[in-house]
Amino acid sequence: MNVSPTKGTQFRPASRIASVGVSKILQIGARAAAMKRDGMPVIILGAGEPDFDTPQNVKDAAKIAIDAGDTKYTALDGTPALKEAIIEKFRRENAVNYALDEVTVATGAKQILFNAFMATMDAGDEVIIPAPYWTSYSDIVELCGGRSVLIPCSAQAGFRLQAEQLERAITSKTRWVLLNSPSNPSGAAYSAQHYRPLLDVLLRYPHVWLMVDDMYEHIVYDDFKFVTPASLEPRLKDRILTVNGVSKAYAMTGWRIGYAGGPKDLIGAMSVIQSQATSCPSSVSQAASVEALNGSQNFLATRRESFRKRRNLVVKRLNEIRGLDCRTPEGAFYTFSGCGGILGKTSPSGRKIKEDLDFTDYLLEEAHVAVVPGSAFGLSPFFRISYATSEAQLGEALDRIHRACDALQD
Ligand SMILES: Cc1ncc(COP(=O)(O)O)c(C=O)c1O
């Protein structure tokens, strides 16, 4: 073989990652962190995780597991104890019954999504994703060889997919519809009434499966009643994957445990992927998650109340700013505010604000507040604030955003 001695040293990425860049959220976070290191008083409102600590009983369960030697490989897709706790959780909180071979555990809900798409997508298969959406959805679909079909959902429609939009987007290649309620980034959630027309459409298209990401289930406000499609429409249950995890409700993002319930054949196919990726989720984290799901849930209400106060503060303060327009989200810990009224203005240093990214760059550089532009989530002109931080920080950040917006010239 005639191979040039230098040619092989050049890095050549696989074509499958060509369309998947480093997430804009991470880029903004890195830039804000670097500014902070340089001594600038940057407030970062980009965090995708609660600022609370993992509950003590959960930490204790992990310590006991370590001391008991629970430190080896576990069953491929979850210990029997954790699967039992998940089955009980689905029964108790969602009125959905799954058998042992219908639940799976992975290294975060992210790996659940990855396993599911990897196990089901052939080249060109389509996944319908309402925008704004969590950026990982489309990136994972693309990595798995599929095609994301992104459907813009307006603020007027509550950022929710409408039945006619869904029906129009379905083709013979549609494999999945992916819904997330409450949503990252919009905080919008689907009630039973919102889900109904979508489920009616899906009943007519048996080749289309539904993946629901219920990650923020416990972070809902006022009288919003969380529901999940597998309990709402039993006729669809054998083509629904219900995804959830301990990251957000139990402040366990670093423990990396996500889980799902779904039909046995899909769950089995997902475990084939997992067997060659990670072999199993962390034994210690699984023991901790058993305690999270089976232990007292009382702390959830206290944390929810604290998130609710912050949401009210942020929404009120944003709507007092000329040019911004923020709908009140039903859940999660994000606001997704319109900034259309800011576009076309000019900053004191002469920078024209043409799109939401210009606005969020301006806020970072001039007001030292890091937020994420709607374009990162597939819908403009908006920006996302994560309010998983103290009221004092939020108050200061909103003072700065208000001053920065007032300083813009028409
Ligand atoms: C909507 C949504 N689903 C899933 C995840 C991932 O959760 P995990 O930490 O379990 O991988 C996130 C994390 O930001 C999220 O926002």
The ligand as an SDF file (V2000), in Angstrom:
LIG
                    3D

 16 16  0  0  0  0  0  0  0  0999 V2000
  -35.5680   18.2720   28.7210 C   0  0  0  0  0  0  0  0  0  0  0  0
  -34.3770   17.5390   29.2190 C   0  0  0  0  0  0  0  0  0  0  0  0
  -34.3330   16.2090   29.0900 N   0  0  0  0  0  0  0  0  0  0  0  0
  -33.2790   15.4960   29.4970 C   0  0  0  0  0  0  0  0  0  0  0  0
  -32.1820   16.1220   30.0710 C   0  0  0  0  0  0  0  0  0  0  0  0
  -30.9950   15.2830   30.4550 C   0  0  0  0  0  0  0  0  0  0  0  0
  -31.0630   14.7820   31.7000 O   0  0  0  0  0  0  0  0  0  0  0  0
  -29.9550   13.8260   32.2930 P   0  0  0  0  0  0  0  0  0  0  0  0
  -29.1590   14.6570   33.2430 O   0  0  0  0  0  0  0  0  0  0  0  0
  -30.7350   12.7610   32.9960 O   0  0  0  0  0  0  0  0  0  0  0  0
  -29.1390   13.2830   31.1850 O   0  0  0  0  0  0  0  0  0  0  0  0
  -32.1700   17.5120   30.2120 C   0  0  0  0  0  0  0  0  0  0  0  0
  -30.9950   18.2000   30.7600 C   0  0  0  0  0  0  0  0  0  0  0  0
  -30.7940   19.3800   30.6410 O   0  0  0  0  0  0  0  0  0  0  0  0
  -33.2990   18.2370   29.7850 C   0  0  0  0  0  0  0  0  0  0  0  0
  -33.3540   19.5720   29.9000 O   0  0  0  0  0  0  0  0  0  0  0  0
  1  2  1  0
  2  3  1  0
  2 15  2  0
  3  4  2  0
  4  5  1  0
  5  6  1  0
  5 12  2  0
  6  7  1  0
  7  8  1  0
  8  9  2  0
  8 10  1  0
  8 11  1  0
 12 13  1  0
 12 15  1  0
 13 14  2  0
 15 16  1  0
M  END
$$$$
